[in-house]
Amino acid sequence: MASPYLNQPLTPTRPRMFNTTISKVIWTLVPIISLGLAAAVPFVVAAVKGVVKPWLAITYVVGEIAIFSIALAISPDGTGDSAVPGFLLTLLIIAAATHTALLDNEKINLGK
């Protein structure tokens, strides 16, 4: 008699964002080097690869546009008497780099 466990198909594994450690480092540096302008790019790529759900990438795109809009509305001429725009952009860069590094973490299930 055949065992049902032996004939079971293997469960598909979740697609990976990073193939190597160097690719993880490069993708994590994208939001940092671009100064936040490309903060959503790793999440759009991850959504296309099927690593995360599309709503997460859309949230990052909308959040990036909102943060840049708020930063420009606070200091449109660039003279900058306020530290708030720089603080917002710094938070965006840190959050995007951290979340990009966590894209392949198995313990995190939100958006996957």
LOKOL-203345 format. One line per 4 residues: for each residue x, y, z of N, C-alpha, C. Coordinates in steps of 0.2 Angstrom, whole numbers. Example, Ala and Ser with C-alpha at 12.3 -4.5 7.8 and 13.67 -1.06 7.14 Angstrom:
BEGIN
66,-28,39,62,-22,39,66,-16,39 | 64,-11,35,68,-5,36,64,0,39
***
This chain:
BEGIN
4,-6,0,0,0,0,4,6,0 | 3,11,-4,7,17,-5,5,22,1 | 10,25,3,9,30,8,7,37,5 | 2,40,8,-1,47,5,5,52,6
9,51,10,14,56,12,20,56,6 | 21,50,4,26,50,-2,24,52,-8 | 17,52,-10,14,54,-16,12,62,-16 | 13,65,-10,11,72,-10,15,76,-14
13,81,-17,17,86,-21,21,90,-16 | 27,92,-17,30,97,-13,27,104,-13 | 26,107,-7,23,114,-7,28,118,-10 | 26,123,-14,30,128,-18,33,132,-13
39,134,-14,43,139,-9,41,146,-12 | 42,150,-7,41,157,-9,46,160,-13 | 45,164,-18,51,167,-22,55,171,-18 | 62,171,-20,67,175,-16,68,181,-19
70,186,-16,71,193,-19,79,193,-20 | 83,190,-16,90,191,-16,93,184,-17 | 97,183,-22,100,177,-24,107,176,-20 | 110,182,-19,117,182,-15,117,187,-10
122,187,-6,123,192,-1,124,199,-4 | 128,199,-9,130,205,-13,124,208,-16 | 119,204,-18,113,207,-21,109,210,-16 | 109,207,-10,105,210,-4,108,217,-2
115,217,-2,118,223,0,117,229,-5 | 117,227,-12,116,232,-17,109,234,-17 | 104,230,-16,97,232,-16,96,236,-10 | 99,235,-4,98,239,2,101,246,1
106,246,-3,109,253,-4,105,257,-9 | 101,254,-13,97,258,-17,93,264,-14 | 90,264,-9,86,270,-6,91,274,-3 | 97,272,0,102,276,3,106,280,-2
108,277,-8,112,281,-13,108,286,-17 | 101,284,-18,97,288,-22,94,294,-17 | 96,294,-11,93,299,-6,86,299,-5 | 83,293,-6,76,292,-5,72,292,-11
75,295,-17,71,295,-23,69,289,-26 | 72,283,-25,71,277,-27,69,272,-21 | 66,275,-16,65,271,-10,60,265,-12 | 55,266,-17,50,261,-18,52,256,-23
58,257,-27,60,253,-32,61,246,-30 | 64,244,-24,65,237,-22,58,234,-21 | 53,238,-19,47,234,-17,43,233,-24 | 44,238,-28,40,236,-35,44,230,-38
50,230,-38,54,224,-41,51,218,-37 | 51,218,-30,49,212,-26,42,210,-28 | 37,215,-29,30,214,-31,30,210,-38 | 34,212,-43,34,209,-49,37,202,-49
42,201,-45,45,194,-44,40,190,-40 | 35,193,-36,30,189,-32,33,187,-25 | 38,191,-23,40,191,-16,35,194,-11 | 32,199,-13,27,203,-9,21,204,-13
16,206,-10,10,207,-13,10,214,-16 | 6,215,-22,6,222,-25,4,228,-20 | 0,226,-16,-2,232,-11,3,235,-7 | 8,231,-6,14,233,-2,18,238,-6
19,236,-12,23,241,-17,19,247,-18 | 13,247,-19,8,253,-20,9,257,-14 | 9,254,-8,9,258,-2,16,262,-1 | 21,259,-3,28,262,-3,28,268,-9
25,267,-14,25,272,-19,21,278,-17 | 15,277,-14,11,282,-12,14,286,-6 | 17,282,-1,21,285,4,27,289,2 | 30,287,-3,36,291,-5,34,297,-8
29,297,-12,26,303,-15,23,308,-10 | 20,305,-5,17,309,0,23,313,4 | 28,309,6,33,312,10,37,317,6 | 38,316,0,42,321,-4,37,327,-5
31,326,-6,26,332,-6,26,336,0 | 25,333,6,25,336,12,32,340,13 | 37,337,11,44,340,12,45,346,8 | 42,346,2,42,352,-3,37,357,-1
32,355,2,27,360,4,29,364,10 | 33,360,15,36,364,21,41,369,19 | 46,367,14,51,371,12,52,371,4 | 47,375,1,47,375,-6,53,378,-10
56,383,-6,61,387,-9,68,384,-8 | 69,379,-3,75,376,-2,79,380,3 | 77,386,6,81,389,11,81,386,17 | 76,383,19,75,378,25,76,381,32
71,384,34,72,386,41,69,381,46 | 67,375,43,64,370,47,68,364,46 | 69,360,51,72,353,50,68,348,48 | 61,349,48,56,344,47,57,340,40
58,344,35,59,340,28,65,335,28 | 70,338,31,76,333,31,75,327,36 | 71,328,41,70,323,46,65,318,42 | 60,320,39,55,316,35,59,312,30
64,315,26,67,311,21,72,306,24 | 75,308,30,79,303,33,76,297,36 | 70,298,38,65,293,40,63,288,35 | 62,291,29,60,288,23,66,283,21
72,286,21,78,282,18,79,276,23 | 79,278,30,80,273,35,75,267,34 | 69,269,34,63,264,34,64,260,27 | 65,263,22,65,259,15,71,254,15
77,257,18,83,252,18,82,246,23 | 79,248,28,78,242,33,73,237,30 | 67,240,27,62,235,25,65,231,19 | 69,235,15,72,231,9,77,225,11
80,226,17,85,221,19,81,215,22 | 74,217,24,70,212,27,66,208,22 | 66,209,16,62,206,11,62,199,11 | 68,196,12,68,188,12,68,185,19
66,189,24,66,186,31,60,182,31 | 61,176,34,55,171,34,51,172,40 | 53,176,45,49,177,51,44,183,50 | 45,187,44,40,192,43,35,190,38
29,190,39,24,187,35,19,193,32 | 20,199,34,15,205,32,17,206,25 | 12,206,21,13,208,14,16,202,10 | 16,196,12,19,191,8,14,186,7
***
